[in-house]
Amino acid sequence: GHKTADNTNIFSEVLELWNFREDKIVASATLRSEDGQTEHSGAIRNPLTTKRFVRFSSDGKMVLVYLDGSITLLRTSDLGFLRSILTRVPPNIAWSYLHKGSTRDVVDKTELRAMEISPAGSFLALWWVTGYLHGSVDFYDISTGQRMARWKAPNGWMLEGGHHLAWDPVLPLVFVAVPNQTPCLDPYNATDVFGVDPQTGTTRVALTTGLIVGDIAVTPGHELLAVDRNCVGVLKNHHPEMVVFDLSKGKLV
């Protein structure tokens, strides 16, 4: 943040492209500038508190930036503006509960938890989470800017952190991990990893890990790795369990 000549507090977000081998900035671009609020310490506070994501396109020719509900596409060579894609954020969910005879109203807000681009082609997956139980994945074709489909996840325990979204390196398929129980409890014997077609939003693969799955990855050999994220105990869970699925057969290895 900085102050202008008329003493206005301005907060700017700048994207920098670095050449680490030569230790220099190749290009930079200002993504947004707006009035900021000054803290007691004198620092200028960022008025936008939502998450940001930056990814290269699969061919390396574009940089994609998610910021405040839109995706900006920039040229990799000079970070010149190409176009913007306005996302369709799923709605917040309002609900109520009784507490000591009175009704309490709650609003679960939707936030973007992950943004991943397909290793081949031009598909982009956005993993939205609302509260702790609701999630969905939007699929966009960045070559056209059009949303292709939305996949609604079954209710699960949407954990922070970890990689819950993983593209197949070969097939046009994205895998989504939806833990069916909160950490420190025993997981249900139910499907918790789903392979989804990005063009139709149809579930093509359904796997049951038997874990509170917190991280997944897909190998070029068409295997899916899933890692447990249960609570670390005094005498147990010091070495998280990992299971491996052969996706060509849909079976645990």
Salt bridges, closest charged atoms under 4 A:
GLU13 OE2 - ARG32 NH2 2.87
GLU13 OE2 - ARG52 NH2 2.48
GLU22 OE1 - LYS24 NZ 3.08
GLU34 OE1 - ARG32 NH1 2.19
GLU39 OE2 - ARG45 NE 3.09
ASP78 OD1 - ARG75 NE 3.02
GLU111 OE2 - ARG113 NE 2.53
GLU116 OE2 - ARG55 NH2 3.20
ASP138 OD1 - ARG147 NH1 3.43
ASP138 OD1 - ARG150 NE 2.59
GLU160 OE1 - LYS51 NZ 3.25
GLU160 OE2 - ARG113 NE 3.65
ASP168 OD2 - HIS222 ND1 3.01
ASP197 OD2 - ARG204 NH2 3.42
ASP215 OD1 - HIS163 ND1 3.36
